[in-house]
């Protein structure tokens, strides 16, 4: 069920599909806390669904890496982990750097125009304040920027691996760990776009790698400052 996290193009068909989207939103927005054990009877009652549909939805959440299941313990919402966060950003740096290099060669003029307009709208929203507020940030403007470049790479495997297999977990961390989008990050976006416009794949890759590393450092700093309760160390 490929879909990218900003536009949610995945269309639910079954009760389990709709429940998956509801639970996914609840996890990403913090309604279901990190590390919390999943109670099937409780959730089935709250959402008014059968245990079968719930188990199917939970399996989909496992595939998105938002739920973990262990023998004799059961299913839990994923917890925060510095090691896991670093692994995510290592993968993002390599793969999104590659995507930027390919996009410099393969993006169409229409795709570049769309990317530039996206950055312009994002910049305009910051024109009166130094930082976006939380509501604006939660709408995935930054991830949408990254998705456009990944899509522009014309590499379907990259698109699947990042947007289907990884980006929900990226959002899980970012909704809680990342500070508001800064003018520095905006400048990094603009430099990446300029490299793409020139068709300079090497520079686009270098700039994207730097941008992802900077995001990683901000997220890591926030994670290391969180309390055990915020981390979701449930027992």
C-alpha positions as CSV (number, residue, x, y, z in Angstrom):
1,X,0.0,0.0,0.0
2,X,2.4,2.7,-1.1
3,X,1.6,6.2,-0.1
4,X,3.7,9.1,0.9
5,X,3.2,10.6,4.4
6,X,2.2,14.1,3.5
7,X,-0.7,13.6,1.1
8,X,-2.0,10.2,2.4
9,X,-3.0,9.0,-1.0
10,X,-3.7,5.5,0.3
11,X,-7.5,4.9,0.0
12,X,-9.0,2.6,2.7
13,X,-11.1,-0.2,1.4
14,X,-11.9,-2.5,4.4
15,X,-12.7,-1.8,8.0
16,X,-9.1,-2.9,8.8
17,X,-7.8,-0.3,6.3
18,X,-9.8,2.5,8.0
19,X,-8.8,1.3,11.4
20,X,-5.1,1.2,10.4
21,X,-5.3,4.9,9.3
22,X,-7.1,5.9,12.5
23,X,-4.6,4.1,14.7
24,X,-1.6,5.3,12.6
25,X,-2.8,8.9,13.1
26,X,-3.3,8.3,16.8
27,X,0.2,7.0,17.2
28,X,1.9,9.8,15.1
29,X,-0.1,12.5,17.0
30,X,0.7,11.0,20.4
31,X,-2.8,9.9,21.4
32,X,-1.4,6.4,21.8
33,X,1.8,7.0,23.7
34,X,5.2,5.6,22.7
35,X,5.9,2.3,24.4
36,X,2.3,1.7,25.5
37,X,1.1,-1.9,25.4
38,X,-1.7,-2.5,23.0
39,X,-4.9,-3.9,24.6
40,X,-6.9,-5.6,21.9
41,X,-10.2,-5.7,23.9
42,X,-9.9,-2.0,24.8
43,X,-9.1,-0.8,21.3
44,X,-11.8,-3.1,19.7
45,X,-14.3,-1.5,22.1
46,X,-13.2,2.1,21.6
47,X,-13.3,1.8,17.8
48,X,-16.3,-0.5,17.6
49,X,-14.6,-3.2,15.5
50,X,-14.0,-6.9,15.6
51,X,-10.8,-8.4,17.1
52,X,-10.1,-9.8,13.6
53,X,-10.1,-6.4,12.0
54,X,-8.1,-5.0,14.8
55,X,-5.4,-7.6,14.5
56,X,-5.2,-7.0,10.7
57,X,-4.8,-3.3,11.4
58,X,-2.1,-4.0,14.0
59,X,-0.2,-6.1,11.4
60,X,-0.2,-3.2,9.0
61,X,1.2,-1.0,11.8
62,X,3.9,-3.6,12.3
63,X,4.8,-3.4,8.6
64,X,5.2,0.4,9.1
65,X,7.4,-0.1,12.1
66,X,5.1,1.8,14.4
67,X,4.2,-1.3,16.4
68,X,6.5,-4.0,17.8
69,X,5.4,-7.5,18.9
70,X,7.4,-9.9,21.1
71,X,6.6,-13.4,22.3
72,X,5.0,-13.5,25.7
73,X,4.9,-9.7,25.8
74,X,2.5,-8.8,23.1
75,X,2.2,-5.7,20.8
76,X,3.4,-2.3,21.9
77,X,3.6,1.1,20.3
78,X,7.2,1.6,19.3
79,X,9.4,3.3,21.9
80,X,12.0,6.0,21.3
81,X,15.6,4.8,21.0
82,X,18.7,6.8,20.3
83,X,20.2,3.8,18.4
84,X,17.1,3.4,16.2
85,X,17.1,7.2,15.6
86,X,20.7,7.1,14.4
87,X,20.0,4.2,12.1
88,X,17.1,6.0,10.5
89,X,19.2,9.0,9.8
90,X,22.1,7.0,8.5
91,X,19.7,5.4,6.0
92,X,18.1,8.7,5.1
93,X,21.4,10.4,4.6
94,X,22.6,7.8,2.1
95,X,19.4,7.2,0.3
96,X,18.1,10.8,0.1
97,X,21.6,11.9,-0.9
98,X,21.4,9.4,-3.8
99,X,17.8,10.6,-4.6
100,X,19.0,14.2,-4.9
101,X,21.8,13.2,-7.2
102,X,19.4,11.3,-9.4
103,X,16.8,14.0,-9.3
104,X,19.3,16.6,-10.6
105,X,19.3,14.5,-13.8
106,X,15.8,13.2,-13.9
107,X,13.4,15.8,-12.5
108,X,11.2,17.4,-15.1
109,X,10.7,21.2,-15.5
110,X,7.2,20.8,-14.1
111,X,8.5,18.9,-11.1
112,X,11.2,21.5,-10.4
113,X,8.6,24.3,-10.7
114,X,6.4,22.5,-8.2
115,X,9.3,22.0,-5.8
116,X,10.2,25.7,-6.1
117,X,6.6,26.8,-5.4
118,X,6.5,24.4,-2.4
119,X,9.7,26.1,-1.0
120,X,8.3,29.6,-1.8
121,X,5.0,28.8,0.1
122,X,6.9,27.4,3.0
123,X,9.2,30.4,3.1
124,X,6.3,32.8,2.9
125,X,4.7,31.2,5.9
126,X,7.9,32.0,7.9
127,X,8.0,35.6,6.7
128,X,6.4,37.1,9.8
129,X,8.1,34.9,12.4
130,X,11.4,33.2,12.7
131,X,9.8,29.8,13.1
132,X,6.7,27.9,12.1
133,X,4.2,27.1,14.7
134,X,3.6,23.5,15.7
135,X,0.4,23.2,13.6
136,X,2.1,24.3,10.4
137,X,5.1,22.1,11.1
138,X,2.9,19.0,11.7
139,X,1.5,19.3,8.2
140,X,4.7,17.7,6.9
141,X,5.9,20.6,4.7
142,X,9.5,19.5,5.2
143,X,8.8,15.8,4.4
144,X,6.8,16.9,1.4
145,X,9.9,18.7,0.1
146,X,11.9,15.5,0.6
147,X,9.2,13.4,-1.0
148,X,9.2,15.5,-4.1
149,X,12.9,15.0,-4.6
150,X,12.7,11.3,-4.0
151,X,9.8,11.1,-6.5
152,X,11.9,13.2,-9.0
153,X,14.7,10.7,-8.8
154,X,12.6,8.3,-10.9
155,X,13.8,5.4,-8.8
156,X,10.8,3.4,-7.7
157,X,12.8,1.3,-5.3
158,X,14.1,4.4,-3.4
159,X,10.5,5.7,-3.3
160,X,9.2,2.4,-1.8
161,X,12.0,2.0,0.7
162,X,11.9,5.5,2.0
163,X,8.2,6.5,1.8
164,X,6.6,3.1,2.4
165,X,9.0,1.5,4.7
166,X,10.7,4.3,6.6
167,X,8.8,7.6,6.6
168,X,6.1,6.8,9.1
169,X,8.9,6.0,11.6
170,X,10.6,9.3,10.7
171,X,7.3,11.2,11.4
172,X,6.9,9.3,14.7
173,X,10.2,10.8,15.9
174,X,9.9,14.2,14.3
175,X,6.5,15.0,15.6
176,X,8.0,14.8,19.1
177,X,11.7,15.5,18.8
178,X,12.3,18.1,16.2
179,X,12.2,21.8,17.0
180,X,10.1,24.1,14.8
181,X,11.4,24.4,11.2
182,X,14.1,27.1,11.2
183,X,15.3,29.7,8.7
184,X,18.6,27.8,8.5
185,X,16.8,24.7,7.3
186,X,14.9,26.8,4.9
187,X,18.2,28.1,3.4
188,X,19.4,24.5,3.1
189,X,16.3,23.7,1.1
190,X,16.9,26.6,-1.2
191,X,20.5,25.6,-1.9
192,X,19.4,22.1,-2.7
193,X,16.8,23.4,-5.2
194,X,19.4,25.6,-6.8
195,X,21.7,22.6,-7.3
196,X,18.8,20.7,-8.8
197,X,18.1,23.5,-11.2
198,X,21.7,23.5,-12.4
199,X,21.6,19.8,-12.8
200,X,24.5,19.5,-10.4
201,X,24.0,16.0,-9.0
202,X,27.2,15.9,-7.0
203,X,26.4,19.2,-5.2
204,X,22.7,18.2,-4.7
205,X,23.8,15.0,-3.0
206,X,26.4,16.8,-0.7
207,X,23.8,19.4,0.3
208,X,21.1,16.9,1.0
209,X,23.5,14.8,3.1
210,X,24.4,17.8,5.2
211,X,20.8,18.8,5.6
212,X,19.8,15.3,6.9
213,X,22.8,15.2,9.3
214,X,21.8,18.6,10.7
215,X,18.3,17.3,11.2
216,X,19.7,14.2,12.9
217,X,21.8,16.3,15.3
218,X,18.8,18.4,16.4
219,X,16.6,15.3,16.9
220,X,19.3,13.5,18.8
221,X,19.8,16.4,21.2
222,X,16.1,16.5,21.9
223,X,15.9,12.8,22.4
224,X,18.8,12.8,24.9
225,X,17.0,15.5,26.9
226,X,13.8,13.6,27.3
227,X,12.6,12.0,30.5
228,X,11.8,8.3,30.8
229,X,8.1,9.1,30.8
230,X,8.4,11.0,27.6
231,X,10.5,8.2,26.1
232,X,7.7,5.8,26.7
233,X,9.4,3.3,29.0
234,X,6.2,1.4,30.0
235,X,6.3,-1.8,31.9
